[in-house]
Amino acid sequence: MSSRRTVLAAALAAAATAAVGPRADAAAPSGGGMVDYHAWTTEADWHLGTPRGTRVRAGHRPGIVVDRPAGTLDYRDPHTGATSTWEYATWTGPVHRLRRPASEVVASWNAHAPAGTWLQVELHGTYTDGGETPWYVMGRWTAGDAAGDIRRTSVDGQKDGRSSVSTDTLAVDDPASGPRIASYRLRVTLHRRPGSGLTPTVWRLGAMGSDIPDRFTVPASVPGEGKGHELIVPRYSQEIHKGQYPQYNGGGEAWCSPTSSQMVLEYWGRVPSRADLAWVDPAYADPQVCHAARSTYDYQYQGCGNWPFNAAYAATYRDMQAVITRLRSLGDVEKLIRARIPVITSQSFLASELDGAGYGTAGHLMCVVGFTAAGDVVANDPASPSDAAVRRVYKRRQFENIWLRTKRHNAQGQVRSGSGGVCYLYFPVGPTEAQRHALSAVGVR
């Protein structure tokens, strides 16, 4: 399992410790007005931003690219120690006012960054009291790790006394009484080797702002349109990769996120090329899982569970889109399953809280692929001893609660954070009408 930094526990430990004890919260499940995912994806969207050396590239998948550099910078890579000079250009998005002020914001992006290029995504927020955050770095990203390229990384130590960034999530420090994020702007900076003529291309840039109430339990949803529907999604175990490539978070036992990502990508027919897999020991089964782990590894977090890095990896495949958001309930998942879209969910739980799992975890990703006739969850759980054992059926009530809650107790009885319904959604550039409708219904366009 991925520690997933105990799902923001380090950033929120003080607030969580001060929280009240277990209770059944009567509020509606996460989503609705509490979640606002917004993205820039169309040619018209890109023209709304402020370019500085970038231009809009039209086509079936519009994006922004370097037109002419706005300047150069010397970047010292903290993970290699090397300092290199890069040309750069920027695109700054318009202000997006959230439908409801947010206590957390997670940015995500879809881009192509060939060797010799990389990009940086930043977020600038305005608080409900009129104050402003600094420009927070939400990620420095490149698709690969070729010699001379930067190492993909989050940035620690970013805070202003009222909010802070934990790996990939901007969170207000005191959601009980402090100000929230009322609006934000995103900025992406495209980098390339001087004089190379190469450019990253950004096709989608967005963020999910949310304000999910503190809760140890959530109301149960009623089984609906997803009952009896199951998608045929490839099944991969992370556990068979134990000890393989320990430089990527200790090996496969921690690869739940990239393993889940790889399952869904192959469901959509996207697979790495033979050249992509040439570096993997031919004695290893499922080499594409090793490739996904290497391609999502965050050198600062020292793990493969950075949510936006997984989405960005998925979008490197032909005509794939990927977003990080939150959903309201398993009813939303049912809508997506009926539209033939699998859902990767993030959850944390004790072994006693999820019958049939056989383990507990401070943070774990798995893929919901369907529902039984009774409405229980069918999941491809990568924390399984073999590929054949990956398909699991989990009780609906248990699964929904461990996924949607924002507070939980660990084995020592200490209060810790839960993901509040975080999920990865991967889907093609040209979704069907039914898929487009289902995505719209959960707030994604």
C-alpha positions in Angstrom: 0.0 0.0 0.0 1.0 3.6 -0.5 1.4 5.6 2.7 -0.1 8.5 0.8 1.5 10.6 3.6 -1.4 9.3 5.7 -3.6 11.3 3.4 -2.5 14.8 4.4 -2.0 13.7 8.1 1.2 15.7 8.4 -0.4 18.9 7.3 -3.7 18.4 9.1 -2.6 16.6 12.3 -3.1 19.5 14.6 -6.6 20.3 13.3 -7.5 16.6 13.4 -6.3 16.1 16.9 -8.6 19.0 18.0 -11.6 17.6 16.2 -14.5 16.2 18.1 -14.9 12.4 18.5 -16.9 10.0 16.3 -20.3 11.1 15.1 -22.8 10.4 12.4 -22.7 13.6 10.3 -26.2 14.3 8.9 -24.7 16.4 6.0 -25.1 15.2 2.5 -22.2 13.2 1.0 -19.3 15.1 -0.5 -19.8 16.8 -3.9 -22.6 19.1 -5.1 -21.9 22.6 -4.0 -19.0 21.4 -1.8 -16.9 20.4 -4.8 -16.0 22.7 -7.7 -13.8 21.1 -10.5 -13.0 23.6 -13.3 -10.7 23.2 -16.2 -9.4 25.1 -19.3 -9.4 22.7 -22.3 -10.9 24.4 -25.4 -9.3 26.9 -27.8 -11.7 29.6 -26.5 -10.6 28.7 -22.9 -6.9 29.1 -23.7 -7.6 32.5 -25.3 -9.0 33.7 -22.0 -5.6 33.5 -20.3 -2.7 35.9 -20.4 0.2 34.5 -22.5 3.8 35.5 -22.0 5.7 33.8 -24.7 3.1 31.1 -25.3 0.5 30.6 -28.0 -2.6 28.6 -28.6 -2.2 25.5 -30.8 -5.5 24.7 -32.5 -6.6 21.2 -33.6 -8.7 18.4 -32.3 -7.0 18.8 -29.0 -6.2 22.5 -28.5 -3.4 23.4 -26.1 -0.7 25.9 -25.3 2.9 25.7 -26.5 6.0 27.9 -26.4 5.9 30.5 -29.2 9.0 32.5 -28.3 10.7 32.4 -24.9 9.9 35.1 -22.3 13.3 34.6 -20.8 15.8 32.0 -19.3 16.3 30.7 -15.8 18.9 28.6 -14.1 17.3 25.7 -12.2 19.2 23.7 -9.6 17.5 20.3 -9.4 17.4 19.4 -5.7 17.3 15.7 -6.5 20.4 15.6 -8.8 22.3 18.6 -7.7 22.7 19.7 -11.3 22.1 23.3 -12.4 20.8 23.8 -16.0 19.7 26.8 -18.0 16.2 26.7 -19.5 14.1 28.9 -21.7 10.6 29.5 -20.5 7.2 30.9 -21.4 4.1 31.2 -19.3 0.3 31.1 -19.5 -1.7 32.6 -16.6 -5.4 31.7 -16.4 -8.2 34.0 -15.5 -9.6 34.2 -12.0 -12.0 31.4 -11.2 -14.4 32.1 -8.4 -15.4 29.0 -6.6 -19.1 28.2 -6.2 -18.4 27.7 -2.5 -15.1 28.8 -0.7 -12.7 25.9 -0.4 -10.7 24.5 2.4 -8.7 22.4 -0.1 -7.6 22.8 -3.7 -5.9 20.2 -5.9 -4.6 21.1 -9.4 -4.2 18.6 -12.2 -3.1 18.8 -15.8 -2.8 16.9 -19.0 0.3 17.6 -21.1 3.0 16.3 -23.4 6.6 17.1 -22.3 9.2 15.4 -24.4 12.8 14.9 -23.2 14.4 18.2 -22.9 11.3 20.0 -21.6 9.3 20.3 -18.4 6.5 22.4 -16.9 5.6 24.0 -13.6 2.1 24.5 -12.4 1.3 27.2 -9.8 -1.8 28.3 -8.0 -2.5 31.8 -6.5 -5.5 32.0 -4.2 -7.6 34.8 -2.7 -9.0 34.3 0.7 -12.6 35.0 1.8 -11.3 38.0 3.8 -9.6 39.5 0.8 -6.0 38.4 1.6 -4.0 36.5 -1.0 -1.8 33.4 -1.0 1.7 33.4 -2.6 2.1 31.6 -5.9 2.2 28.1 -4.7 4.0 25.5 -6.8 1.7 22.5 -7.3 4.2 20.5 -9.2 7.2 20.4 -11.4 6.5 17.7 -14.0 8.0 16.0 -17.0 6.9 12.7 -18.5 10.2 10.9 -18.3 13.5 10.9 -16.5 16.1 11.0 -19.3 19.6 12.0 -18.5 19.9 15.8 -18.2 16.2 16.2 -17.5 14.8 17.5 -14.2 13.3 15.0 -11.7 9.5 15.1 -11.4 8.8 16.7 -8.0 6.4 18.3 -5.5 7.8 21.2 -3.4 7.8 21.1 0.4 7.8 23.9 2.9 5.3 26.2 1.1 3.0 28.1 3.5 1.9 31.6 4.4 0.6 31.2 8.0 -2.9 30.5 6.8 -2.6 27.8 4.2 0.1 25.3 3.2 0.8 22.8 0.4 1.2 19.1 1.3 2.7 17.4 -1.7 -0.2 18.0 -4.2 -2.9 19.6 -2.0 -3.3 23.2 -0.9 -5.2 23.2 2.4 -6.2 26.0 4.7 -4.5 25.5 8.1 -7.6 26.1 10.3 -10.7 25.1 8.5 -12.7 25.4 11.7 -12.3 29.2 12.0 -9.8 30.5 9.4 -10.5 32.0 6.0 -11.1 29.8 3.0 -10.1 30.1 -0.6 -12.7 32.1 -2.5 -11.0 32.2 -5.9 -7.8 31.2 -7.6 -5.7 31.6 -10.7 -3.5 28.9 -12.3 -0.2 29.6 -14.0 1.8 27.1 -16.1 5.4 27.7 -17.1 6.7 25.8 -20.0 10.5 25.1 -20.1 12.9 23.8 -22.8 16.5 23.6 -23.5 17.8 26.9 -25.0 17.5 27.0 -28.7 16.1 23.5 -29.0 12.8 24.5 -30.6 11.0 21.8 -28.5 8.0 22.6 -26.4 5.7 21.0 -23.9 2.0 21.1 -24.9 -0.7 21.6 -22.2 -4.1 20.3 -23.2 -6.0 20.5 -19.9 -5.3 22.6 -16.8 -7.7 22.6 -13.9 -8.3 22.4 -10.2 -10.7 20.9 -7.8 -11.7 23.1 -4.9 -13.7 21.5 -2.1 -15.0 22.2 1.4 -16.0 18.8 2.8 -17.2 18.9 6.4 -15.4 17.0 9.2 -17.2 13.6 9.5 -16.4 10.1 10.7 -19.4 8.7 8.9 -21.5 9.6 5.9 -25.1 8.8 5.0 -25.6 5.6 3.1 -26.6 5.9 -0.6 -29.3 3.6 -2.0 -28.2 1.2 -4.7 -29.4 2.4 -8.1 -28.5 2.3 -11.8 -25.2 0.6 -11.4 -26.6 -2.6 -9.8 -25.6 -5.7 -11.7 -23.2 -3.8 -14.0 -19.4 -4.7 -14.1 -16.7 -3.5 -16.5 -14.0 -5.9 -17.8 -10.9 -4.1 -16.6 -7.5 -5.7 -16.6 -6.4 -7.0 -13.2 -2.9 -6.3 -11.9 -1.5 -7.0 -8.5 1.1 -4.6 -6.9 2.1 -7.3 -4.5 3.8 -9.5 -7.1 6.3 -6.6 -7.6 7.6 -6.6 -4.0 11.3 -5.8 -4.1 11.4 -4.8 -7.7 13.0 -1.4 -8.4 13.1 -0.3 -4.7 14.3 3.2 -5.8 10.7 3.8 -6.6 9.2 3.9 -3.1 10.6 0.6 -2.0 9.1 -1.5 -4.8 5.7 -2.8 -5.7 4.2 -3.1 -2.3 3.7 0.7 -2.4 2.5 0.9 -6.0 -1.2 0.9 -5.5 -1.7 4.2 -7.4 0.3 3.5 -10.6 -1.0 -0.1 -10.6 -4.6 1.2 -10.5 -3.8 3.8 -13.2 -2.3 1.1 -15.4 -5.4 -1.1 -15.1 -7.7 1.7 -16.2 -5.4 2.8 -19.1 -5.4 -0.7 -20.5 -9.1 -0.9 -20.1 -9.1 2.1 -22.6 -6.7 0.2 -24.9 -3.6 2.3 -24.0 -0.4 0.3 -23.4 3.3 1.3 -23.2 5.4 0.6 -26.3 8.0 -2.1 -26.4 10.6 0.7 -26.3 9.0 2.1 -23.1 9.4 -1.3 -21.4 12.9 -2.1 -22.7 14.4 -1.1 -19.3 12.4 -3.5 -17.3 13.9 -6.9 -16.3 12.4 -9.4 -18.7 11.9 -11.8 -15.8 9.3 -9.6 -14.2 5.7 -10.1 -14.9 3.5 -7.2 -15.9 6.4 -4.8 -16.8 3.9 -2.1 -17.6 3.2 -1.7 -13.8 6.9 -1.1 -13.3 6.8 1.5 -16.0 3.8 3.2 -14.5 5.6 3.4 -11.1 8.7 4.9 -12.6 6.5 7.4 -14.6 4.5 8.6 -11.6 7.3 8.7 -9.0 7.6 12.0 -7.1 11.2 12.5 -6.1 10.3 14.8 -3.2 7.4 12.8 -1.8 9.5 9.7 -2.5 6.4 7.8 -3.6 4.2 7.0 -6.6 1.0 8.3 -4.9 1.0 11.9 -6.0 -2.5 12.3 -7.4 -1.9 14.8 -10.2 1.3 13.0 -11.3 -0.8 9.9 -11.9 -3.4 11.8 -13.9 -0.6 13.5 -15.9 0.9 10.1 -16.6 -2.4 8.7 -17.8 -2.8 11.7 -20.2 0.5 11.0 -21.9 -1.2 8.2 -23.7 -2.9 8.9 -27.1 -6.0 11.0 -26.7 -6.5 10.3 -23.0 -7.8 12.8 -20.5 -7.4 12.6 -16.7 -8.7 14.6 -13.8 -8.5 14.5 -10.0 -11.8 15.4 -8.3 -14.2 14.3 -5.5 -17.5 12.6 -5.9 -20.7 12.8 -3.7 -21.5 9.1 -3.2 -21.5 5.7 -4.8 -24.5 6.9 -6.7 -22.1 9.1 -8.7 -19.8 6.1 -9.3 -22.8 4.2 -10.6 -23.5 6.9 -13.2 -19.9 6.5 -14.4 -20.0 2.7 -14.4 -23.2 2.7 -16.5 -21.4 5.0 -18.9 -18.5 2.5 -18.9 -16.0 4.7 -17.1 -14.1 3.0 -14.2 -13.3 5.0 -11.1 -10.1 4.9 -9.1 -10.8 5.8 -5.5 -8.6 6.8 -2.6 -9.4 5.5 0.9 -7.8 4.6 4.3 -9.2 2.1 6.8 -8.5 -0.5 9.5 -8.7 -4.1 8.6 -11.9 -4.4 10.6 -13.6 -1.6 8.6 -13.6 -3.4 5.2 -14.6 -7.0 5.3 -12.6 -9.2 2.9 -9.7 -6.8 2.4 -7.5 -8.6 4.9 -5.4 -5.5 5.6 -5.5 -2.0 6.9 -4.0 1.1 5.3 -3.2 4.7 5.9 -3.9 5.4 2.2 -4.7 3.1 -0.7 -5.9 3.4 -4.3 -8.1 0.8 -5.9 -10.4 0.7 -9.0 -14.2 0.4 -8.8 -15.2 -1.6 -11.8 -18.9 -2.4 -11.0 -21.6 -3.3 -8.6 -23.3 -6.6 -7.7 -27.0 -7.1 -8.2 -27.4 -6.1 -4.5 -25.4 -2.9 -5.1 -22.2 -4.0 -3.3 -18.9 -2.7 -4.8 -16.8 -4.7 -7.3 -13.3 -3.5 -7.1 -10.0 -4.3 -8.7 -7.9 -4.1 -5.6 -4.1 -4.1 -6.4 -3.3 -5.1 -2.8 -3.9 -8.7 -3.7 -1.4 -11.6 -3.7 -1.8 -12.3 -7.5 -3.4 -10.9 -10.6 -6.1 -13.6 -10.4 -7.1 -12.5 -6.9 -7.4 -8.8 -7.7 -11.2 -8.8 -8.2 -12.9 -8.2 -4.8 -16.5 -7.6 -3.7 -16.8 -5.2 -0.8 -19.9 -4.3 1.2 -21.4 -1.1 -0.1 -21.9 0.6 3.2 -18.4 -0.1 4.4 -16.7 0.9 1.2 -18.7 4.2 0.8 -17.9 5.3 4.4 -14.2 4.6 4.3 -13.9 6.5 1.0 -16.1 9.5 1.7 -15.3 10.3 5.3 -12.8 13.0 6.2 -11.9 11.8 9.7 -11.0 8.4 11.0 -9.2 6.6 13.9 -6.0 4.7 13.4 -5.1 1.5 15.2 -3.8 3.6 18.1 -7.1 5.5 18.4 -5.6 8.7 17.1 -7.7 10.9 14.8 -6.4 11.0 11.2 -7.6 12.3 7.9 -9.6 10.6 5.2 -9.7 11.4 1.5 -13.3 12.8 1.4 -14.2 11.1 -1.8 -11.1 11.7 -3.9 -11.0 9.8 -7.2 -9.1 9.7 -10.5 -11.2 9.8 -13.7 -9.6 8.7 -16.9 -11.5 9.0 -20.2 -10.8 9.5 -23.9 -10.7 12.9 -25.7 -13.8 11.8 -27.7 -16.2 10.3 -25.1 -19.5 8.9 -26.1 -22.6 11.0 -25.5 -23.5 8.8 -22.5 -20.0 9.3 -21.1 -20.1 13.0 -21.7 -23.4 13.2 -19.9 -22.2 11.1 -16.9 -19.0 13.2 -16.6 -21.1 16.4 -16.6 -23.3 14.9 -13.9 -20.3 14.6 -11.6 -19.0 18.1 -12.5 -16.4 17.2 -15.1 -16.3 18.6 -18.7 
